[in-house]
């Protein structure tokens, strides 16, 4: 498998700073906004965006964590862990929820995240921020905020590495040869 780095640490930092500014501009500040990171890497992206908003506006924005495991449509019922409650620990009702994830592909993860949120409250709206959008949607879902659009073939894969988990910040595209 061959890899090309498409975003390094500086590019990721710039993309998240731009997304933070776009969130502030579109929502006219952060009143009634909550950043919600989809487990696992989306959580760290949401926290980084919140840090940038804190620096820009000198105001903090709530950050929540969302586990969508039991809402996924590609898992059998007996494989699903029902012990965790998605959406616990952050306000939902009447809020502008900004979902954060690393890669947007088919849209199924985002559909599962929206189901989880709606099961726990009625937000004013749901927006979507992703670090990389690779296309190939199977559902009518589009991001509001994108770090980088990366047109890919179905045989390629986008891999996001973040310091909090992987010890390095980079986004690479894997090309399957063969």
C-alpha positions in Angstrom: 0.0 0.0 0.0 1.3 3.4 -1.0 0.7 6.5 1.1 0.7 10.3 0.4 0.5 12.8 3.1 -2.2 15.4 2.2 -2.3 17.4 5.4 0.6 17.8 7.8 0.4 19.3 11.3 0.4 22.9 10.1 -2.3 22.2 7.5 -4.5 20.6 10.1 -4.0 23.5 12.5 -4.9 26.1 9.8 -8.0 24.1 8.7 -9.3 23.9 12.3 -8.7 27.6 12.8 -10.6 28.4 9.6 -13.4 26.1 10.7 -13.6 27.9 14.1 -13.9 31.2 12.3 -16.6 29.9 10.0 -18.6 28.5 12.9 -18.4 31.9 14.7 -19.4 33.7 11.5 -22.3 31.5 10.5 -23.7 31.3 14.0 -23.0 35.0 14.8 -21.0 33.9 17.9 -21.4 30.8 20.0 -24.6 31.4 21.9 -26.6 28.2 22.2 -23.9 26.3 20.3 -22.4 23.0 21.4 -19.5 21.2 19.7 -20.1 17.4 19.7 -17.3 15.1 18.7 -18.1 11.7 17.3 -16.0 9.1 19.1 -13.0 8.7 18.6 -11.1 11.3 16.6 -14.0 13.7 16.3 -13.8 14.3 20.0 -10.2 15.6 19.7 -11.1 17.7 16.7 -14.1 19.3 18.6 -11.8 20.0 21.6 -9.2 21.7 19.3 -11.9 23.8 17.6 -13.2 24.8 21.1 -9.7 25.9 22.0 -9.5 28.1 18.9 -12.9 29.6 19.6 -11.7 30.4 23.2 -8.7 32.2 21.8 -10.6 34.1 19.1 -13.7 35.1 21.1 -12.4 34.8 24.7 -15.5 32.6 25.4 -15.8 28.9 26.0 -18.1 26.7 24.0 -19.4 23.4 25.5 -17.9 20.2 24.1 -19.7 16.9 24.2 -18.7 13.4 23.2 -21.0 11.1 21.2 -20.8 7.3 21.0 -22.8 6.2 18.0 -22.0 2.4 18.3 -25.5 1.3 18.9 -26.9 3.5 16.2 -24.7 2.1 13.4 -26.5 0.2 10.6 -23.6 -2.1 9.9 -23.5 -3.8 13.3 -25.6 -6.8 14.3 -27.7 -6.3 17.4 -25.7 -8.8 19.4 -22.5 -6.9 18.6 -23.8 -3.6 20.0 -22.8 -2.4 23.4 -25.9 -0.9 25.0 -24.2 0.1 28.2 -23.2 3.6 27.2 -25.7 6.4 26.7 -24.9 8.6 23.7 -25.4 12.3 24.2 -25.0 12.2 27.9 -23.2 15.2 29.5 -24.1 18.0 27.0 -27.2 20.0 26.4 -29.2 19.1 23.3 -32.7 20.7 23.4 -32.8 24.0 21.7 -29.1 24.1 21.0 -27.1 24.4 17.7 -25.3 21.2 17.7 -22.1 21.2 15.6 -21.1 17.5 15.0 -17.3 17.0 14.5 -15.8 14.1 12.8 -12.5 13.3 11.0 -13.6 11.9 7.6 -16.9 12.1 5.8 -17.4 9.3 3.4 -20.8 7.6 2.8 -22.7 9.6 5.4 -23.8 6.6 7.5 -21.8 7.7 10.6 -23.4 11.1 10.5 -26.9 9.6 10.1 -26.2 7.4 13.1 -25.0 10.5 15.1 -28.1 12.4 14.2 -30.3 9.5 15.3 -28.4 9.4 18.6 -28.9 13.2 19.2 -32.6 13.2 18.2 -33.2 10.3 20.7 -32.0 12.5 23.5 -33.5 15.9 22.6 -34.6 18.3 20.0 -31.8 20.6 18.8 -32.5 23.9 17.1 -30.3 22.7 14.3 -27.4 20.3 13.5 -24.4 21.4 11.6 -21.5 19.2 10.5 -17.7 19.9 10.6 -15.2 17.4 9.1 -11.5 17.5 8.7 -11.6 15.7 5.3 -14.5 15.1 2.9 -13.7 12.3 0.5 -17.0 12.1 -1.4 -18.9 8.9 -2.3 -22.1 9.7 -0.3 -24.8 7.1 0.1 -27.1 9.4 2.0 -28.0 13.0 1.3 -25.6 14.5 3.8 -23.2 17.4 3.3 -20.8 19.1 5.6 -21.2 22.8 6.6 -17.5 23.1 7.5 -14.7 21.2 5.7 -11.0 21.2 6.4 -10.1 19.7 3.0 -12.0 18.2 0.1 -10.2 15.1 -1.0 -11.7 13.4 -4.1 -10.9 9.7 -3.9 -11.6 6.5 -5.6 -13.4 3.8 -3.7 -10.2 1.8 -3.6 -8.4 4.6 -1.7 -8.6 5.3 2.0 -8.2 8.5 4.0 -6.3 7.9 7.3 -6.3 10.6 10.0 -3.7 10.5 12.7 -4.0 12.9 15.7 -1.4 13.5 18.4 -3.8 12.6 21.2 -4.1 9.0 19.9 -1.4 8.4 17.4 1.4 10.7 18.5 1.4 12.7 15.2 -0.9 15.0 13.3 -1.3 14.1 9.7 -3.9 13.1 7.1 -2.8 10.6 4.4 -4.4 8.9 1.5 -3.7 5.2 1.0 -3.6 3.9 -2.5 -4.3 0.2 -3.0 -2.1 -1.0 -5.8 -3.2 -4.3 -7.3 
